[in-house]
Amino acid sequence: MTSGHEARDIARELAGKIEQLCAQLLPGAVRDGRMLRAGSLAGEPGQSLGVTLAGPRRGRWFEFNGQFGGDALDLVARSQCGGDLGKALQWARRWLGHDELGPEALQAQRERAEKAAARRASEAERERQRKARDAKALWLKAAPLRRGDIVWRYLAGRAIDLGCLPRPPGALRCHPALYHHKSGRTFPAMVAAISGPGGHLATQRTWLEEHSNGHVTKAPLGHDVKMTLGAFRAAGGAIHLTRGQSAKPWGRAPAGEWLAVAEGIEDALTLACWVPELRTAACATSLAYLTHMVVPPACGGIYVIAQNDRLGSDAMRALRRGITGLRERGLAVVVRRPPAFLKDFNDWARWLEQPPQGLLAGVGDGCV
């Protein structure tokens, strides 16, 4: 057996015992749904390190500050062995009890681990398909946007006038009363279709609250005010908002047409109202997903609508990863930001009385 095969088999065995392994390697980590979160490879409390506990990626991890990760064996190497994979293999053999097993028992243990990994992958695929069905059903239950509905008024309160567009975004819908399972409460919601190859991949939900004066804001749910049902990242999904001057569907966009992509719906629609002839989309939570996002086949280039995040922050690193991924695919990329004293494009819209002039002029500058 080659060392590569052994490393793969041991990584699979470690993944099958990932919770026990992390209890030893990352004592300060806490569970967060299907993830285990820690501050770093030293194992103190925090959010910078995430380890997957379920599904086909069980045992995979990523350290957001240093931008590295790997499988369960890599976790041992990084946390216990100074990055030395050979020493990590020795450590893992002892921890798994290989030194106490004969050849037949060792082979049986590896076969069990392989079967368990295949079973997890099969279960995860069934779960993915179920969530995709549920996500589309949820979106279909909501109503297309109508002038004056709660989503329309929420966006108007964010200085976004959907009436300036040729038509309301078809990807957005209004749900009058959507249950929020973490809080146990029901709120109206803006629901958005995340589309990609094969059609509807997931549904993003943003819960809203109407106040006594008629003003509509996001519901008081903290970071959980926006959640996504379904998987879309690896599949390259995005929220397709406006079709621009051509009015053609995503897959039939004219050759050379540029696309503008923002992290969130509000920033993308802000730009769409300022420049209605531009095709726009939202990445749904992070510009890091630009790396995989499927763009129109003959796309001329991409305007990335960025926020003024702190240098060195996780958000800034995510942006750089996304832009690098686009450029590695041969796509032209131009970054646009609001003035430095504002957080994002939507803040800019609420500060300005008129759209800024020359916003997209000078292709080639403003790059990260």
Secondary structure as the mmCIF struct_conf table of DSSP 4:
data_model
#
loop_
_struct_conf.conf_type_id
_struct_conf.id
_struct_conf.beg_label_comp_id
_struct_conf.beg_label_asym_id
_struct_conf.beg_label_seq_id
_struct_conf.end_label_comp_id
_struct_conf.end_label_asym_id
_struct_conf.end_label_seq_id
HELX_RH_AL_P HELX_RH_AL_P1 SER A 3 GLY A 16
TURN_TY1_P TURN_TY1_P1 LYS A 17 LYS A 17
HELX_RH_AL_P HELX_RH_AL_P2 ILE A 18 LEU A 25
TURN_TY1_P TURN_TY1_P2 PRO A 27 GLY A 28
STRN STRN1 VAL A 30 ASP A 32
TURN_TY1_P TURN_TY1_P3 GLY A 33 ARG A 34
STRN STRN2 MET A 35 ALA A 38
BEND BEND1 GLY A 39 SER A 40
TURN_TY1_P TURN_TY1_P4 LEU A 41 ALA A 42
BEND BEND2 PRO A 45 SER A 48
STRN STRN3 LEU A 49 THR A 52
BEND BEND3 ALA A 54 GLY A 55
TURN_TY1_P TURN_TY1_P5 PRO A 56 GLY A 59
STRN STRN4 TRP A 61 GLU A 63
TURN_TY1_P TURN_TY1_P6 PHE A 64 GLN A 67
STRN STRN5 PHE A 68 GLY A 70
HELX_RH_AL_P HELX_RH_AL_P3 ALA A 72 GLN A 80
BEND BEND4 CYS A 81 CYS A 81
TURN_TY1_P TURN_TY1_P7 GLY A 82 GLY A 83
HELX_RH_AL_P HELX_RH_AL_P4 LEU A 85 LEU A 96
TURN_TY1_P TURN_TY1_P8 GLY A 97 GLY A 97
HELX_RH_3T_P HELX_RH_3T_P1 HIS A 98 GLU A 100
HELX_RH_AL_P HELX_RH_AL_P5 PRO A 103 LYS A 141
BEND BEND5 ALA A 142 ALA A 142
STRN STRN6 ALA A 143 PRO A 144
HELX_LH_PP_P HELX_LH_PP_P1 LEU A 145 LEU A 145
TURN_TY1_P TURN_TY1_P9 ARG A 147 GLY A 148
BEND BEND6 ASP A 149 ASP A 149
HELX_RH_AL_P HELX_RH_AL_P6 ILE A 150 GLY A 157
TURN_TY1_P TURN_TY1_P10 ARG A 158 ALA A 159
HELX_RH_3T_P HELX_RH_3T_P2 LEU A 162 CYS A 164
BEND BEND7 LEU A 165 ARG A 167
TURN_TY1_P TURN_TY1_P11 GLY A 170 ALA A 171
STRN STRN7 LEU A 172 HIS A 180
TURN_TY1_P TURN_TY1_P12 HIS A 181 GLY A 184
STRN STRN8 ARG A 185 GLY A 196
TURN_TY1_P TURN_TY1_P13 PRO A 197 GLY A 198
STRN STRN9 GLY A 199 GLU A 210
TURN_TY1_P TURN_TY1_P14 SER A 212 ASN A 213
BEND BEND8 GLY A 214 GLY A 214
STRN STRN10 VAL A 216 LYS A 218
BEND BEND9 PRO A 220 PRO A 220
HELX_RH_3T_P HELX_RH_3T_P3 GLY A 222 VAL A 225
STRN STRN11 LYS A 226 LEU A 229
BEND BEND10 GLY A 230 GLY A 230
TURN_TY1_P TURN_TY1_P15 ARG A 233 GLY A 236
STRN STRN12 ALA A 238 ALA A 238
STRN STRN13 ILE A 239 ARG A 243
TURN_TY1_P TURN_TY1_P16 GLY A 244 SER A 246
HELX_RH_3T_P HELX_RH_3T_P4 TRP A 250 ARG A 252
HELX_LH_PP_P HELX_LH_PP_P2 ALA A 253 PRO A 254
TURN_TY1_P TURN_TY1_P17 ALA A 255 GLY A 256
STRN STRN14 TRP A 258 ALA A 262
BEND BEND11 GLU A 263 GLY A 264
HELX_RH_AL_P HELX_RH_AL_P7 ILE A 265 TRP A 274
TURN_TY1_P TURN_TY1_P18 PRO A 276 GLU A 277
BEND BEND12 LEU A 278 LEU A 278
STRN STRN15 ARG A 279 ALA A 282
BEND BEND13 ALA A 284 THR A 285
HELX_RH_3T_P HELX_RH_3T_P5 LEU A 287 THR A 291
TURN_TY1_P TURN_TY1_P19 HIS A 292 HIS A 292
TURN_TY1_P TURN_TY1_P20 PRO A 297 ALA A 298
STRN STRN16 GLY A 301 ILE A 305
HELX_LH_PP_P HELX_LH_PP_P3 ASP A 309 ARG A 310
TURN_TY1_P TURN_TY1_P21 LEU A 311 GLY A 312
BEND BEND14 SER A 313 SER A 313
HELX_RH_AL_P HELX_RH_AL_P8 ASP A 314 GLU A 328
TURN_TY1_P TURN_TY1_P22 ARG A 329 GLY A 330
STRN STRN17 VAL A 333 ARG A 336
TURN_TY1_P TURN_TY1_P23 ALA A 340 PHE A 341
BEND BEND15 LEU A 342 ASP A 344
HELX_RH_AL_P HELX_RH_AL_P9 PHE A 345 TRP A 351
BEND BEND16 GLU A 353 GLN A 354
HELX_LH_PP_P HELX_LH_PP_P4 PRO A 355 PRO A 356
TURN_TY1_P TURN_TY1_P24 GLN A 357 LEU A 360
BEND BEND17 GLY A 362 GLY A 362
TURN_TY1_P TURN_TY1_P25 VAL A 363 GLY A 364
BEND BEND18 GLY A 366 GLY A 366
#
